[in-house]
Amino acid sequence: MAIGFDLEATGSNGYRRSSGAWTEGSLIALKIAMSAPKVNAPGTGGTNRGILDSIEASFSKIAKSLLSRVCSMGVNFTLFMKGDIKFKYVFESGKSADQVESEFLHLLATASGGGVGDQVMIHICRTIEDFVTVNISNLNDALVLTIDIDL
């Protein structure tokens, strides 16, 4: 079993991107390992766990910020999610950022059985941002992005 996830994206005008990272489950395992006396000098386990907690909090802030940016871009394109998370969402420039975020998060939660972790959200949002940036001169075309994710 692999640790983390892999994301492969393809889209209009030859767009391609691959990424992957550890998941929050991987960080939990690391926290447990960091608490073991053989890994830490006496009295330092709490310090190391605190550092990991801080890293997790940073991931959460980054994920929320990226999601907000993606949902407020006001760009028309169709997103197909494949692999372990399957759904279709049409981003429409006429919708408010709040509406896009609500609809997108609802589909994501339903398709994933409760939502995705911060690392996965960060990579999905960065892929969407990158796709829009690459296609900035083609925004009048019928743009399509497909993200295949293996959790």
N, CA, C and O atoms as a GROMACS GRO file, in nm:
protein
  604
    1MET      N    1   0.084  -0.118   0.000
    1MET     CA    2   0.000   0.000   0.000
    1MET      C    3   0.088   0.124   0.000
    1MET      O    4   0.182   0.135   0.078
    2ALA      N    5   0.057   0.216  -0.086
    2ALA     CA    6   0.135   0.339  -0.096
    2ALA      C    7   0.092   0.437   0.012
    2ALA      O    8  -0.023   0.437   0.056
    3ILE      N    9   0.184   0.520   0.053
    3ILE     CA   10   0.154   0.625   0.149
    3ILE      C   11   0.117   0.749   0.069
    3ILE      O   12   0.193   0.790  -0.019
    4GLY      N   13   0.002   0.809   0.098
    4GLY     CA   14  -0.036   0.932   0.031
    4GLY      C   15  -0.129   0.908  -0.086
    4GLY      O   16  -0.208   0.813  -0.087
    5PHE      N   17  -0.118   0.996  -0.185
    5PHE     CA   18  -0.206   0.990  -0.301
    5PHE      C   19  -0.131   1.037  -0.425
    5PHE      O   20  -0.027   1.102  -0.416
    6ASP      N   21  -0.187   1.002  -0.540
    6ASP     CA   22  -0.134   1.047  -0.670
    6ASP      C   23  -0.245   1.114  -0.747
    6ASP      O   24  -0.359   1.069  -0.745
    7LEU      N   25  -0.211   1.222  -0.815
    7LEU     CA   26  -0.306   1.298  -0.895
    7LEU      C   27  -0.249   1.315  -1.035
    7LEU      O   28  -0.134   1.357  -1.052
    8GLU      N   29  -0.329   1.281  -1.134
    8GLU     CA   30  -0.292   1.301  -1.274
    8GLU      C   31  -0.401   1.386  -1.337
    8GLU      O   32  -0.519   1.357  -1.323
    9ALA      N   33  -0.362   1.491  -1.407
    9ALA     CA   34  -0.459   1.580  -1.469
    9ALA      C   35  -0.428   1.599  -1.617
    9ALA      O   36  -0.312   1.609  -1.657
   10THR      N   37  -0.534   1.604  -1.696
   10THR     CA   38  -0.524   1.637  -1.838
   10THR      C   39  -0.635   1.736  -1.870
   10THR      O   40  -0.738   1.739  -1.802
   11GLY      N   41  -0.613   1.815  -1.973
   11GLY     CA   42  -0.716   1.913  -2.006
   11GLY      C   43  -0.698   1.973  -2.142
   11GLY      O   44  -0.611   1.935  -2.221
   12SER      N   45  -0.783   2.068  -2.168
   12SER     CA   46  -0.785   2.139  -2.296
   12SER      C   47  -0.647   2.194  -2.330
   12SER      O   48  -0.568   2.230  -2.243
   13ASN      N   49  -0.622   2.198  -2.461
   13ASN     CA   50  -0.500   2.257  -2.516
   13ASN      C   51  -0.374   2.188  -2.466
   13ASN      O   52  -0.271   2.252  -2.445
   14GLY      N   53  -0.382   2.056  -2.447
   14GLY     CA   54  -0.266   1.976  -2.411
   14GLY      C   55  -0.221   1.986  -2.267
   14GLY      O   56  -0.109   1.947  -2.234
   15TYR      N   57  -0.307   2.038  -2.180
   15TYR     CA   58  -0.269   2.054  -2.040
   15TYR      C   59  -0.243   1.917  -1.975
   15TYR      O   60  -0.320   1.823  -1.994
   16ARG      N   61  -0.132   1.907  -1.899
   16ARG     CA   62  -0.097   1.786  -1.824
   16ARG      C   63  -0.028   1.827  -1.695
   16ARG      O   64   0.050   1.922  -1.690
   17ARG      N   65  -0.062   1.752  -1.588
   17ARG     CA   66   0.005   1.776  -1.459
   17ARG      C   67  -0.005   1.650  -1.376
   17ARG      O   68  -0.107   1.581  -1.375
   18SER      N   69   0.102   1.621  -1.305
   18SER     CA   70   0.106   1.509  -1.211
   18SER      C   71   0.155   1.562  -1.077
   18SER      O   72   0.246   1.645  -1.071
   19SER      N   73   0.095   1.513  -0.970
   19SER     CA   74   0.142   1.550  -0.837
   19SER      C   75   0.097   1.444  -0.738
   19SER      O   76   0.019   1.355  -0.771
   20GLY      N   77   0.146   1.455  -0.619
   20GLY     CA   78   0.109   1.364  -0.512
   20GLY      C   79   0.178   1.408  -0.384
   20GLY      O   80   0.273   1.487  -0.387
   21ALA      N   81   0.131   1.356  -0.275
   21ALA     CA   82   0.189   1.394  -0.146
   21ALA      C   83   0.144   1.296  -0.039
   21ALA      O   84   0.064   1.206  -0.064
   22TRP      N   85   0.198   1.315   0.078
   22TRP     CA   86   0.150   1.241   0.193
   22TRP      C   87   0.012   1.294   0.228
   22TRP      O   88  -0.024   1.406   0.193
   23THR      N   89  -0.064   1.213   0.298
   23THR     CA   90  -0.195   1.255   0.344
   23THR      C   91  -0.191   1.282   0.493
   23THR      O   92  -0.089   1.260   0.558
   24GLU      N   93  -0.302   1.329   0.546
   24GLU     CA   94  -0.310   1.354   0.689
   24GLU      C   95  -0.290   1.224   0.767
   24GLU      O   96  -0.235   1.227   0.877
   25GLY      N   97  -0.334   1.111   0.712
   25GLY     CA   98  -0.312   0.982   0.776
   25GLY      C   99  -0.165   0.953   0.792
   25GLY      O  100  -0.123   0.894   0.892
   26SER      N  101  -0.085   0.994   0.694
   26SER     CA  102   0.060   0.977   0.703
   26SER      C  103   0.116   1.060   0.818
   26SER      O  104   0.207   1.016   0.888
   27LEU      N  105   0.063   1.182   0.835
   27LEU     CA  106   0.109   1.267   0.945
   27LEU      C  107   0.070   1.210   1.080
   27LEU      O  108   0.146   1.222   1.177
   28ILE      N  109  -0.047   1.148   1.089
   28ILE     CA  110  -0.089   1.086   1.214
   28ILE      C  111   0.009   0.974   1.250
   28ILE      O  112   0.051   0.962   1.365
   29ALA      N  113   0.044   0.893   1.151
   29ALA     CA  114   0.141   0.786   1.175
   29ALA      C  115   0.275   0.843   1.220
   29ALA      O  116   0.340   0.787   1.308
   30LEU      N  117   0.316   0.954   1.160
   30LEU     CA  118   0.441   1.018   1.199
   30LEU      C  119   0.432   1.071   1.342
   30LEU      O  120   0.529   1.062   1.418
   31LYS      N  121   0.316   1.127   1.380
   31LYS     CA  122   0.298   1.174   1.517
   31LYS      C  123   0.313   1.060   1.617
   31LYS      O  124   0.377   1.075   1.721
   32ILE      N  125   0.254   0.947   1.585
   32ILE     CA  126   0.263   0.831   1.673
   32ILE      C  127   0.409   0.787   1.686
   32ILE      O  128   0.457   0.758   1.795
   33ALA      N  129   0.476   0.784   1.572
   33ALA     CA  130   0.618   0.744   1.574
   33ALA      C  131   0.701   0.843   1.654
   33ALA      O  132   0.794   0.804   1.726
   34MET      N  133   0.669   0.971   1.641
   34MET     CA  134   0.746   1.074   1.712
   34MET      C  135   0.724   1.068   1.863
   34MET      O  136   0.803   1.121   1.940
   35SER      N  137   0.615   1.003   1.904
   35SER     CA  138   0.587   0.991   2.048
   35SER      C  139   0.661   0.874   2.111
   35SER      O  140   0.669   0.865   2.234
   36ALA      N  141   0.714   0.787   2.029
   36ALA     CA  142   0.782   0.668   2.082
   36ALA      C  143   0.911   0.708   2.153
   36ALA      O  144   0.987   0.790   2.101
   37PRO      N  145   0.936   0.652   2.270
   37PRO     CA  146   1.057   0.687   2.346
   37PRO      C  147   1.186   0.659   2.270
   37PRO      O  148   1.284   0.731   2.288
   38LYS      N  149   1.188   0.557   2.185
   38LYS     CA  150   1.312   0.525   2.112
   38LYS      C  151   1.345   0.630   2.006
   38LYS      O  152   1.461   0.641   1.965
   39VAL      N  153   1.245   0.707   1.962
   39VAL     CA  154   1.267   0.808   1.858
   39VAL      C  155   1.307   0.941   1.920
   39VAL      O  156   1.381   1.018   1.859
   40ASN      N  157   1.258   0.968   2.039
   40ASN     CA  158   1.277   1.098   2.102
   40ASN      C  159   1.363   1.088   2.228
   40ASN      O  160   1.359   0.989   2.301
   41ALA      N  161   1.438   1.191   2.249
   41ALA     CA  162   1.506   1.204   2.379
   41ALA      C  163   1.398   1.232   2.483
   41ALA      O  164   1.296   1.291   2.450
   42PRO      N  165   1.418   1.191   2.606
   42PRO     CA  166   1.317   1.215   2.709
   42PRO      C  167   1.273   1.361   2.712
   42PRO      O  168   1.355   1.453   2.716
   43GLY      N  169   1.141   1.380   2.711
   43GLY     CA  170   1.083   1.514   2.721
   43GLY      C  171   1.067   1.589   2.591
   43GLY      O  172   1.015   1.701   2.592
   44THR      N  173   1.110   1.532   2.477
   44THR     CA  174   1.099   1.605   2.350
   44THR      C  175   0.984   1.559   2.265
   44THR      O  176   0.955   1.623   2.163
   45GLY      N  177   0.915   1.451   2.300
   45GLY     CA  178   0.804   1.400   2.219
   45GLY      C  179   0.695   1.502   2.199
   45GLY      O  180   0.642   1.515   2.089
   46GLY      N  181   0.660   1.575   2.307
   46GLY     CA  182   0.557   1.677   2.296
   46GLY      C  183   0.598   1.790   2.204
   46GLY      O  184   0.514   1.845   2.132
   47THR      N  185   0.725   1.827   2.205
   47THR     CA  186   0.775   1.933   2.118
   47THR      C  187   0.762   1.893   1.972
   47THR      O  188   0.716   1.972   1.890
   48ASN      N  189   0.803   1.770   1.940
   48ASN     CA  190   0.794   1.723   1.802
   48ASN      C  191   0.649   1.713   1.757
   48ASN      O  192   0.617   1.747   1.643
   49ARG      N  193   0.562   1.666   1.845
   49ARG     CA  194   0.419   1.658   1.811
   49ARG      C  195   0.363   1.798   1.788
   49ARG      O  196   0.280   1.818   1.699
   50GLY      N  197   0.408   1.896   1.867
   50GLY     CA  198   0.364   2.033   1.850
   50GLY      C  199   0.404   2.089   1.714
   50GLY      O  200   0.328   2.163   1.652
   51ILE      N  201   0.522   2.054   1.670
   51ILE     CA  202   0.568   2.097   1.537
   51ILE      C  203   0.478   2.036   1.430
   51ILE      O  204   0.439   2.106   1.336
   52LEU      N  205   0.446   1.908   1.443
   52LEU     CA  206   0.358   1.843   1.346
   52LEU      C  207   0.217   1.902   1.348
   52LEU      O  208   0.155   1.918   1.243
   53ASP      N  209   0.166   1.936   1.467
   53ASP     CA  210   0.035   2.002   1.478
   53ASP      C  211   0.036   2.136   1.405
   53ASP      O  212  -0.061   2.172   1.339
   54SER      N  213   0.146   2.208   1.417
   54SER     CA  214   0.160   2.337   1.350
   54SER      C  215   0.161   2.320   1.198
   54SER      O  216   0.102   2.399   1.126
   55ILE      N  217   0.229   2.217   1.152
   55ILE     CA  218   0.232   2.188   1.008
   55ILE      C  219   0.092   2.157   0.958
   55ILE      O  220   0.050   2.207   0.854
   56GLU      N  221   0.019   2.074   1.033
   56GLU     CA  222  -0.119   2.041   0.994
   56GLU      C  223  -0.207   2.165   0.988
   56GLU      O  224  -0.287   2.179   0.896
   57ALA      N  225  -0.194   2.254   1.085
   57ALA     CA  226  -0.273   2.377   1.086
   57ALA      C  227  -0.240   2.463   0.964
   57ALA      O  228  -0.329   2.526   0.906
   58SER      N  229  -0.114   2.466   0.926
   58SER     CA  230  -0.073   2.542   0.807
   58SER      C  231  -0.136   2.484   0.682
   58SER      O  232  -0.181   2.559   0.595
   59PHE      N  233  -0.140   2.351   0.670
   59PHE     CA  234  -0.204   2.287   0.555
   59PHE      C  235  -0.350   2.328   0.546
   59PHE      O  236  -0.400   2.356   0.437
   60SER      N  237  -0.418   2.332   0.659
   60SER     CA  238  -0.559   2.369   0.661
   60SER      C  239  -0.580   2.512   0.611
   60SER      O  240  -0.671   2.537   0.532
   61LYS      N  241  -0.496   2.604   0.655
   61LYS     CA  242  -0.506   2.744   0.611
   61LYS      C  243  -0.480   2.756   0.462
   61LYS      O  244  -0.550   2.829   0.392
   62ILE      N  245  -0.380   2.685   0.414
   62ILE     CA  246  -0.346   2.689   0.271
   62ILE      C  247  -0.462   2.633   0.189
   62ILE      O  248  -0.500   2.691   0.088
   63ALA      N  249  -0.518   2.520   0.232
   63ALA     CA  250  -0.629   2.457   0.158
   63ALA      C  251  -0.748   2.551   0.150
   63ALA      O  252  -0.808   2.565   0.043
   64LYS      N  253  -0.784   2.614   0.260
   64LYS     CA  254  -0.898   2.706   0.261
   64LYS      C  255  -0.874   2.826   0.171
   64LYS      O  256  -0.964   2.870   0.099
   65SER      N  257  -0.754   2.879   0.174
   65SER     CA  258  -0.719   2.994   0.091
   65SER      C  259  -0.724   2.958  -0.058
   65SER      O  260  -0.779   3.034  -0.138
   66LEU      N  261  -0.666   2.844  -0.093
   66LEU     CA  262  -0.666   2.802  -0.233
   66LEU      C  263  -0.808   2.774  -0.281
   66LEU      O  264  -0.844   2.811  -0.393
   67LEU      N  265  -0.890   2.709  -0.199
   67LEU     CA  266  -1.028   2.681  -0.238
   67LEU      C  267  -1.103   2.810  -0.263
   67LEU      O  268  -1.178   2.821  -0.360
   68SER      N  269  -1.084   2.907  -0.177
   68SER     CA  270  -1.150   3.037  -0.193
   68SER      C  271  -1.109   3.103  -0.325
   68SER      O  272  -1.193   3.158  -0.396
   69ARG      N  273  -0.980   3.099  -0.356
   69ARG     CA  274  -0.930   3.158  -0.482
   69ARG      C  275  -0.988   3.087  -0.603
   69ARG      O  276  -1.032   3.152  -0.698
   70VAL      N  277  -0.987   2.953  -0.600
   70VAL     CA  278  -1.038   2.876  -0.713
   70VAL      C  279  -1.186   2.906  -0.736
   70VAL      O  280  -1.230   2.920  -0.850
   71CYS      N  281  -1.261   2.914  -0.629
   71CYS     CA  282  -1.406   2.934  -0.641
   71CYS      C  283  -1.443   3.077  -0.680
   71CYS      O  284  -1.557   3.102  -0.720
   72SER      N  285  -1.351   3.169  -0.668
   72SER     CA  286  -1.379   3.308  -0.704
   72SER      C  287  -1.314   3.351  -0.836
   72SER      O  288  -1.314   3.469  -0.868
   73MET      N  289  -1.260   3.256  -0.911
   73MET     CA  290  -1.191   3.290  -1.037
   73MET      C  291  -1.287   3.342  -1.143
   73MET      O  292  -1.248   3.422  -1.228
   74GLY      N  293  -1.411   3.298  -1.141
   74GLY     CA  294  -1.508   3.345  -1.240
   74GLY      C  295  -1.478   3.300  -1.381
   74GLY      O  296  -1.495   3.376  -1.476
   75VAL      N  297  -1.432   3.176  -1.395
   75VAL     CA  298  -1.396   3.120  -1.525
   75VAL      C  299  -1.491   3.005  -1.557
   75VAL      O  300  -1.529   2.928  -1.469
   76ASN      N  301  -1.529   2.994  -1.684
   76ASN     CA  302  -1.615   2.885  -1.729
   76ASN      C  303  -1.530   2.766  -1.774
   76ASN      O  304  -1.448   2.780  -1.864
   77PHE      N  305  -1.550   2.652  -1.711
   77PHE     CA  306  -1.489   2.528  -1.757
   77PHE      C  307  -1.557   2.411  -1.687
   77PHE      O  308  -1.624   2.428  -1.585
   78THR      N  309  -1.539   2.293  -1.743
   78THR     CA  310  -1.597   2.172  -1.686
   78THR      C  311  -1.486   2.089  -1.624
   78THR      O  312  -1.383   2.064  -1.686
   79LEU      N  313  -1.510   2.045  -1.501
   79LEU     CA  314  -1.416   1.961  -1.428
   79LEU      C  315  -1.475   1.821  -1.416
   79LEU      O  316  -1.588   1.804  -1.369
   80PHE      N  317  -1.398   1.723  -1.458
   80PHE     CA  318  -1.433   1.582  -1.436
   80PHE      C  319  -1.334   1.525  -1.337
   80PHE      O  320  -1.214   1.529  -1.359
   81MET      N  321  -1.386   1.473  -1.227
   81MET     CA  322  -1.304   1.403  -1.129
   81MET      C  323  -1.321   1.254  -1.155
   81MET      O  324  -1.432   1.205  -1.170
   82LYS      N  325  -1.207   1.182  -1.161
   82LYS     CA  326  -1.208   1.038  -1.188
   82LYS      C  327  -1.123   0.968  -1.084
   82LYS      O  328  -1.056   1.031  -1.002
   83GLY      N  329  -1.127   0.836  -1.088
   83GLY     CA  330  -1.047   0.757  -0.996
   83GLY      C  331  -1.125   0.732  -0.869
   83GLY      O  332  -1.240   0.688  -0.874
   84ASP      N  333  -1.063   0.759  -0.755
   84ASP     CA  334  -1.128   0.734  -0.626
   84ASP      C  335  -1.233   0.838  -0.589
   84ASP      O  336  -1.310   0.817  -0.496
   85ILE      N  337  -1.237   0.949  -0.660
   85ILE     CA  338  -1.339   1.053  -0.639
   85ILE      C  339  -1.398   1.083  -0.776
   85ILE      O  340  -1.330   1.134  -0.864
   86LYS      N  341  -1.527   1.051  -0.793
   86LYS     CA  342  -1.590   1.066  -0.925
   86LYS      C  343  -1.707   1.164  -0.919
   86LYS      O  344  -1.803   1.144  -0.844
   87PHE      N  345  -1.697   1.270  -0.999
   87PHE     CA  346  -1.810   1.363  -1.020
   87PHE      C  347  -1.774   1.459  -1.133
   87PHE      O  348  -1.660   1.466  -1.178
   88LYS      N  349  -1.876   1.531  -1.176
   88LYS     CA  350  -1.859   1.635  -1.278
   88LYS      C  351  -1.908   1.766  -1.217
   88LYS      O  352  -2.014   1.770  -1.154
   89TYR      N  353  -1.831   1.872  -1.236
   89TYR     CA  354  -1.874   2.004  -1.192
   89TYR      C  355  -1.845   2.106  -1.301
   89TYR      O  356  -1.736   2.107  -1.359
   90VAL      N  357  -1.943   2.191  -1.327
   90VAL     CA  358  -1.926   2.297  -1.426
   90VAL      C  359  -1.907   2.429  -1.352
   90VAL      O  360  -1.999   2.479  -1.288
   91PHE      N  361  -1.787   2.483  -1.362
   91PHE     CA  362  -1.759   2.615  -1.306
   91PHE      C  363  -1.820   2.718  -1.401
   91PHE      O  364  -1.793   2.716  -1.521
   92GLU      N  365  -1.902   2.807  -1.346
   92GLU     CA  366  -1.970   2.907  -1.428
   92GLU      C  367  -1.939   3.047  -1.375
   92GLU      O  368  -1.951   3.074  -1.255
   93SER      N  369  -1.900   3.135  -1.466
   93SER     CA  370  -1.860   3.270  -1.426
   93SER      C  371  -1.975   3.350  -1.366
   93SER      O  372  -1.951   3.446  -1.292
   94GLY      N  373  -2.098   3.315  -1.396
   94GLY     CA  374  -2.213   3.389  -1.344
   94GLY      C  375  -2.250   3.356  -1.200
   94GLY      O  376  -2.334   3.424  -1.141
   95LYS      N  377  -2.189   3.254  -1.144
   95LYS     CA  378  -2.221   3.215  -1.006
   95LYS      C  379  -2.130   3.289  -0.908
   95LYS      O  380  -2.016   3.322  -0.939
   96SER      N  381  -2.183   3.314  -0.789
   96SER     CA  382  -2.101   3.378  -0.686
   96SER      C  383  -1.997   3.278  -0.636
   96SER      O  384  -2.014   3.156  -0.650
   97ALA      N  385  -1.891   3.330  -0.578
   97ALA     CA  386  -1.786   3.245  -0.522
   97ALA      C  387  -1.842   3.154  -0.414
   97ALA      O  388  -1.804   3.038  -0.404
   98ASP      N  389  -1.933   3.207  -0.332
   98ASP     CA  390  -1.993   3.126  -0.225
   98ASP      C  391  -2.074   3.010  -0.282
   98ASP      O  392  -2.070   2.899  -0.229
   99GLN      N  393  -2.148   3.035  -0.390
   99GLN     CA  394  -2.228   2.930  -0.451
   99GLN      C  395  -2.138   2.822  -0.512
   99GLN      O  396  -2.162   2.703  -0.494
  100VAL      N  397  -2.034   2.863  -0.582
  100VAL     CA  398  -1.940   2.768  -0.642
  100VAL      C  399  -1.877   2.684  -0.532
  100VAL      O  400  -1.870   2.561  -0.544
  101GLU      N  401  -1.830   2.748  -0.425
  101GLU     CA  402  -1.766   2.675  -0.316
  101GLU      C  403  -1.862   2.575  -0.252
  101GLU      O  404  -1.825   2.461  -0.225
  102SER      N  405  -1.984   2.618  -0.227
  102SER     CA  406  -2.083   2.530  -0.165
  102SER      C  407  -2.113   2.409  -0.254
  102SER      O  408  -2.114   2.295  -0.206
  103GLU      N  409  -2.137   2.433  -0.381
  103GLU     CA  410  -2.168   2.323  -0.474
  103GLU      C  411  -2.049   2.229  -0.489
  103GLU      O  412  -2.065   2.107  -0.487
  104PHE      N  413  -1.931   2.286  -0.505
  104PHE     CA  414  -1.810   2.205  -0.524
  104PHE      C  415  -1.781   2.120  -0.401
  104PHE      O  416  -1.753   2.001  -0.414
  105LEU      N  417  -1.787   2.180  -0.283
  105LEU     CA  418  -1.761   2.105  -0.160
  105LEU      C  419  -1.865   1.996  -0.137
  105LEU      O  420  -1.833   1.887  -0.088
  106HIS      N  421  -1.991   2.025  -0.172
  106HIS     CA  422  -2.096   1.924  -0.157
  106HIS      C  423  -2.067   1.803  -0.246
  106HIS      O  424  -2.076   1.689  -0.201
  107LEU      N  425  -2.034   1.827  -0.372
  107LEU     CA  426  -2.002   1.717  -0.464
  107LEU      C  427  -1.879   1.640  -0.417
  107LEU      O  428  -1.876   1.517  -0.421
  108LEU      N  429  -1.779   1.712  -0.372
  108LEU     CA  430  -1.655   1.650  -0.324
  108LEU      C  431  -1.682   1.562  -0.202
  108LEU      O  432  -1.632   1.451  -0.192
  109ALA      N  433  -1.761   1.613  -0.109
  109ALA     CA  434  -1.793   1.536   0.012
  109ALA      C  435  -1.876   1.413  -0.021
  109ALA      O  436  -1.851   1.305   0.033
  110THR      N  437  -1.972   1.427  -0.109
  110THR     CA  438  -2.057   1.315  -0.148
  110THR      C  439  -1.976   1.208  -0.220
  110THR      O  440  -1.989   1.089  -0.191
  111ALA      N  441  -1.892   1.250  -0.312
  111ALA     CA  442  -1.814   1.155  -0.394
  111ALA      C  443  -1.704   1.086  -0.315
  111ALA      O  444  -1.664   0.974  -0.349
  112SER      N  445  -1.654   1.152  -0.210
  112SER     CA  446  -1.542   1.095  -0.136
  112SER      C  447  -1.587   1.028  -0.005
  112SER      O  448  -1.504   0.974   0.068
  113GLY      N  449  -1.715   1.033   0.022
  113GLY     CA  450  -1.764   0.972   0.145
  113GLY      C  451  -1.739   1.056   0.268
  113GLY      O  452  -1.722   1.002   0.377
  114GLY      N  453  -1.736   1.188   0.253
  114GLY     CA  454  -1.722   1.274   0.370
  114GLY      C  455  -1.625   1.389   0.353
  114GLY      O  456  -1.612   1.471   0.443
  115GLY      N  457  -1.557   1.398   0.243
  115GLY     CA  458  -1.463   1.506   0.221
  115GLY      C  459  -1.321   1.454   0.205
  115GLY      O  460  -1.294   1.337   0.229
  116VAL      N  461  -1.233   1.542   0.165
  116VAL     CA  462  -1.093   1.505   0.146
  116VAL      C  463  -1.007   1.583   0.244
  116VAL      O  464  -1.050   1.685   0.298
  117GLY      N  465  -0.888   1.536   0.266
  117GLY     CA  466  -0.795   1.603   0.355
  117GLY      C  467  -0.736   1.727   0.291
  117GLY      O  468  -0.753   1.752   0.172
  118ASP      N  469  -0.667   1.803   0.373
  118ASP     CA  470  -0.610   1.929   0.328
  118ASP      C  471  -0.509   1.911   0.215
  118ASP      O  472  -0.509   1.989   0.119
  119GLN      N  473  -0.424   1.810   0.224
  119GLN     CA  474  -0.323   1.788   0.120
  119GLN      C  475  -0.390   1.761  -0.015
  119GLN      O  476  -0.348   1.816  -0.117
  120VAL      N  477  -0.493   1.677  -0.015
  120VAL     CA  478  -0.563   1.646  -0.140
  120VAL      C  479  -0.629   1.773  -0.194
  120VAL      O  480  -0.621   1.800  -0.314
  121MET      N  481  -0.693   1.851  -0.107
  121MET     CA  482  -0.758   1.975  -0.150
  121MET      C  483  -0.656   2.073  -0.208
  121MET      O  484  -0.681   2.137  -0.309
  122ILE      N  485  -0.541   2.083  -0.143
  122ILE     CA  486  -0.436   2.172  -0.193
  122ILE      C  487  -0.396   2.133  -0.335
  122ILE      O  488  -0.384   2.219  -0.422
  123HIS      N  489  -0.375   2.006  -0.359
  123HIS     CA  490  -0.331   1.961  -0.491
  123HIS      C  491  -0.441   1.976  -0.596
  123HIS      O  492  -0.412   2.010  -0.711
  124ILE      N  493  -0.565   1.952  -0.560
  124ILE     CA  494  -0.676   1.973  -0.654
  124ILE      C  495  -0.684   2.120  -0.691
  124ILE      O  496  -0.692   2.154  -0.809
  125CYS      N  497  -0.681   2.208  -0.592
  125CYS     CA  498  -0.692   2.352  -0.618
  125CYS      C  499  -0.573   2.406  -0.697
  125CYS      O  500  -0.591   2.488  -0.787
  126ARG      N  501  -0.453   2.360  -0.664
  126ARG     CA  502  -0.336   2.406  -0.741
  126ARG      C  503  -0.344   2.359  -0.885
  126ARG      O  504  -0.300   2.429  -0.976
  127THR      N  505  -0.397   2.241  -0.906
  127THR     CA  506  -0.414   2.191  -1.043
  127THR      C  507  -0.514   2.277  -1.119
  127THR      O  508  -0.490   2.312  -1.235
  128ILE      N  509  -0.626   2.311  -1.055
  128ILE     CA  510  -0.726   2.396  -1.119
  128ILE      C  511  -0.667   2.534  -1.151
  128ILE      O  512  -0.685   2.585  -1.261
  129GLU      N  513  -0.596   2.593  -1.055
  129GLU     CA  514  -0.532   2.723  -1.080
  129GLU      C  515  -0.434   2.717  -1.196
  129GLU      O  516  -0.432   2.806  -1.281
  130ASP      N  517  -0.352   2.614  -1.198
  130ASP     CA  518  -0.253   2.597  -1.304
  130ASP      C  519  -0.322   2.580  -1.439
  130ASP      O  520  -0.279   2.639  -1.539
  131PHE      N  521  -0.427   2.501  -1.443
  131PHE     CA  522  -0.504   2.480  -1.566
  131PHE      C  523  -0.558   2.612  -1.619
  131PHE      O  524  -0.546   2.641  -1.739
  132VAL      N  525  -0.617   2.692  -1.533
  132VAL     CA  526  -0.673   2.822  -1.576
  132VAL      C  527  -0.561   2.914  -1.624
  132VAL      O  528  -0.577   2.983  -1.725
  133THR      N  529  -0.449   2.915  -1.554
  133THR     CA  530  -0.336   2.999  -1.594
  133THR      C  531  -0.283   2.959  -1.732
  133THR      O  532  -0.256   3.045  -1.816
  134VAL      N  533  -0.270   2.829  -1.755
  134VAL     CA  534  -0.221   2.779  -1.884
  134VAL      C  535  -0.319   2.816  -1.996
  134VAL      O  536  -0.278   2.842  -2.109
  135ASN      N  537  -0.447   2.817  -1.965
  135ASN     CA  538  -0.550   2.842  -2.066
  135ASN      C  539  -0.603   2.985  -2.064
  135ASN      O  540  -0.711   3.011  -2.118
  136ILE      N  541  -0.531   3.077  -2.004
  136ILE     CA  542  -0.580   3.214  -1.987
  136ILE      C  543  -0.616   3.280  -2.120
  136ILE      O  544  -0.708   3.361  -2.125
  137SER      N  545  -0.546   3.247  -2.226
  137SER     CA  546  -0.577   3.308  -2.356
  137SER      C  547  -0.686   3.230  -2.430
  137SER      O  548  -0.724   3.268  -2.541
  138ASN      N  549  -0.736   3.122  -2.370
  138ASN     CA  550  -0.839   3.040  -2.435
  138ASN      C  551  -0.969   3.039  -2.355
  138ASN      O  552  -1.048   2.945  -2.369
  139LEU      N  553  -0.993   3.140  -2.272
  139LEU     CA  554  -1.108   3.137  -2.182
  139LEU      C  555  -1.242   3.141  -2.254
  139LEU      O  556  -1.345   3.112  -2.193
  140ASN      N  557  -1.243   3.175  -2.382
  140ASN     CA  558  -1.370   3.173  -2.457
  140ASN      C  559  -1.399   3.036  -2.516
  140ASN      O  560  -1.507   3.013  -2.570
  141ASP      N  561  -1.302   2.944  -2.507
  141ASP     CA  562  -1.322   2.807  -2.556
  141ASP      C  563  -1.401   2.726  -2.452
  141ASP      O  564  -1.413   2.767  -2.336
  142ALA      N  565  -1.453   2.613  -2.495
  142ALA     CA  566  -1.518   2.520  -2.402
  142ALA      C  567  -1.407   2.438  -2.336
  142ALA      O  568  -1.366   2.335  -2.388
  143LEU      N  569  -1.360   2.483  -2.221
  143LEU     CA  570  -1.247   2.421  -2.152
  143LEU      C  571  -1.292   2.303  -2.066
  143LEU      O  572  -1.396   2.307  -2.001
  144VAL      N  573  -1.208   2.198  -2.068
  144VAL     CA  574  -1.236   2.078  -1.990
  144VAL      C  575  -1.109   2.036  -1.918
  144VAL      O  576  -1.001   2.031  -1.977
  145LEU      N  577  -1.123   2.008  -1.789
  145LEU     CA  578  -1.013   1.956  -1.707
  145LEU      C  579  -1.057   1.826  -1.645
  145LEU      O  580  -1.166   1.817  -1.588
  146THR      N  581  -0.972   1.723  -1.655
  146THR     CA  582  -1.000   1.595  -1.592
  146THR      C  583  -0.890   1.567  -1.491
  146THR      O  584  -0.771   1.569  -1.523
  147ILE      N  585  -0.932   1.541  -1.368
  147ILE     CA  586  -0.838   1.508  -1.261
  147ILE      C  587  -0.867   1.364  -1.218
  147ILE      O  588  -0.978   1.332  -1.175
  148ASP      N  589  -0.766   1.280  -1.230
  148ASP     CA  590  -0.776   1.139  -1.189
  148ASP      C  591  -0.695   1.125  -1.060
  148ASP      O  592  -0.574   1.147  -1.059
  149ILE      N  593  -0.763   1.087  -0.953
  149ILE     CA  594  -0.696   1.084  -0.823
  149ILE      C  595  -0.701   0.942  -0.764
  149ILE      O  596  -0.806   0.878  -0.759
  150ASP      N  597  -0.585   0.897  -0.719
  150ASP     CA  598  -0.571   0.766  -0.656
  150ASP      C  599  -0.534   0.789  -0.511
  150ASP      O  600  -0.421   0.826  -0.479
  151LEU      N  601  -0.630   0.767  -0.423
  151LEU     CA  602  -0.607   0.789  -0.279
  151LEU      C  603  -0.546   0.668  -0.214
  151LEU      O  604  -0.520   0.669  -0.093
   0.00000   0.00000   0.00000
